[in-house]
Amino acid sequence: MKKTVPMLLLFLGATLSPGIVLSQEEGPITEEESAEVSIEEYSDEFQQYFFEGLKQKGIQNYDKAINAFLKCKNLEPEKEVVSFELAKSYLLDKQYINAQEYAQEAVLEDPENYWYANTLAESLQAQNTTVSTIKEQIPWNNRELKSNLATIYYELGNYQEAKSILMELEKTVKTEYLQSKINDSIAKQRTITNKIDISENKNGDAGDLGTFEKRIQDLINASRDAKTLLELTEEALEKYPLQPFLYYANGVALKMGNTLNEAKEALETALDYLIDDPVLENKIYKELSEVYGAMGNTEKADEYLNKVKPGF
């Protein structure tokens, strides 16, 4: 039996990074305001599971949160707020494919909701891809959705994606302001990169990196001497802490030494730094699959194995 419940203000964005975003109209909106949801015709059973899900998510029991929200989904399949909470819970649990699925559901139902779009972008970024790859699966013609996504990708530091989306929008005060911020960020990024390149060339470090990579790859190919490989990768990472290949190799060494949790962390860090290198990406996924398999987590092992792209 359902009953009418007074408006409940559920601050569903509590697990997101705090911040201010620009609304489509003039003036900023806070995360809490954008995530405010009115619930009026919910059954007692639905409310019980929903609040249990929020509670479990808040204390990082993501499995229990997901189970609670799935029960809500069975009771109210069309409620996009449940899809959103499932997407957030799966994202926090690093189940990125499931997070994307439910985030897309939420965006389809309410394409103008900033935080639904934000969760979709985050779940795609965790898979090293962007919203441009799924244009046909979301309401891409919705102007508010595109405007939100441009802001979101700027905040995520993916300036090229943000710039690409902005090019499809008509010029307004908001879009021109965002464009200027993107251009400034790209310019700063180039300045930092140039300074690093000059410093490395002066010190002869660029050649050293190549030497490190060759020695490391030779050890990996030989599939022996985990101790030497570990020491070499740690030495290399002290000098080059932003190189995804070095984190990958460090993860391989840790796996060879059966230090599985540390191996998993190193390989996941490699993914964080990886940009447009499908060959290395496949190697990292394969190693993560083997690590999770050795840890007895067959579900995660299969998940990473399924990420491996053919042809690379």
Number of C-alpha atoms within 10 A of each C-alpha: 6 11 10 10 13 10 11 11 13 15 15 19 20 13 13 12 8 11 10 11 17 16 16 17 9 9 9 11 15 13 20 17 11 16 19 14 15 12 15 13 13 16 15 13 13 20 13 13 20 21 15 17 27 25 16 19 23 14 9 14 16 23 14 17 25 22 17 23 26 20 17 22 20 10 15 14 12 13 14 21 21 23 26 28 27 30 30 31 30 24 23 17 16 15 18 22 18 17 27 26 17 24 32 27 23 27 25 17 17 16 22 19 16 24 23 30 25 21 26 27 23 23 30 22 18 18 16 15 15 18 21 13 9 12 11 10 12 16 17 16 12 11 16 18 21 21 23 25 23 27 25 23 23 20 15 15 14 16 21 15 18 24 19 12 19 20 12 12 15 9 12 9 9 16 19 13 11 20 21 11 14 23 14 12 15 15 12 12 11 12 12 10 12 12 11 12 13 12 13 15 12 10 10 11 15 15 11 14 18 11 13 17 17 12 14 23 16 12 18 17 8 9 13 12 13 19 12 13 24 21 13 20 24 18 13 21 19 9 12 15 12 15 16 25 23 26 27 29 28 28 30 29 29 24 24 20 14 15 14 20 14 14 26 24 17 25 27 19 17 24 21 16 13 19 13 9 10 16 13 18 23 19 18 29 23 18 23 29 25 22 27 21 15 14 15 11 13 15 12 19 21 16 17 19 18 12 15 18 12 8 7 11
